[in-house]
Amino acid sequence: MADFIVKSRKKKDYTQFTARIETDVLENVRKIVNENNLISINEFINESLKFAIKNMKIMEDDTDI
């Protein structure tokens, strides 16, 4: 019989937040998490947001008001 092993993870500080996600985007996220055996959807979304924020470039609006 296989051993049941619980791995401890570093406790992170989370805030519960509700957001609407487009259905097709959520399905793609679920598919990526499942196909790549990732830890969780939450962890994937957090890492994706961190990456997006770190690599974000803001375009300046050149139009006159």
C-alpha positions in Angstrom: 0.0 0.0 0.0 1.3 3.4 -0.9 2.2 6.0 1.8 0.0 9.0 2.2 2.5 11.9 2.3 1.5 15.5 3.1 3.9 18.1 1.9 4.0 21.3 3.9 4.1 24.5 1.9 5.1 28.0 2.9 2.0 29.8 4.1 1.2 32.8 1.9 -0.9 35.8 2.7 -4.1 35.7 0.5 -7.1 37.9 0.2 -10.4 36.5 -1.0 -11.5 38.4 -4.1 -14.2 37.8 -6.6 -13.7 38.7 -10.2 -15.5 37.8 -13.4 -13.4 35.8 -15.9 -14.6 35.1 -19.4 -15.8 31.5 -19.8 -13.3 30.6 -22.6 -10.4 32.1 -20.6 -11.3 30.1 -17.5 -11.6 26.9 -19.6 -8.2 27.5 -21.0 -6.7 28.1 -17.5 -8.3 24.8 -16.3 -6.9 23.0 -19.3 -3.4 24.3 -18.8 -3.4 23.5 -15.1 -4.7 20.0 -15.7 -2.5 19.2 -18.7 0.7 20.4 -17.0 -0.1 18.9 -13.5 0.2 22.4 -11.9 -0.4 22.9 -8.2 -3.7 24.8 -8.5 -5.7 27.2 -10.6 -5.2 29.9 -7.9 -1.4 29.5 -8.0 -1.4 29.6 -11.9 -3.5 32.8 -11.9 -1.3 34.4 -9.2 1.9 33.6 -11.1 0.3 34.8 -14.4 -0.7 38.1 -12.8 2.8 38.6 -11.3 4.3 37.9 -14.7 1.9 40.3 -16.5 2.5 43.1 -14.0 6.3 42.7 -14.0 6.4 42.8 -17.9 3.6 45.3 -18.4 4.3 48.3 -20.7 2.0 51.2 -20.6 1.3 53.0 -23.9 0.9 56.7 -23.6 -2.1 58.3 -25.4 -0.8 60.8 -27.9 -4.2 62.2 -28.8 -5.0 65.8 -27.6 -8.1 66.3 -25.6 
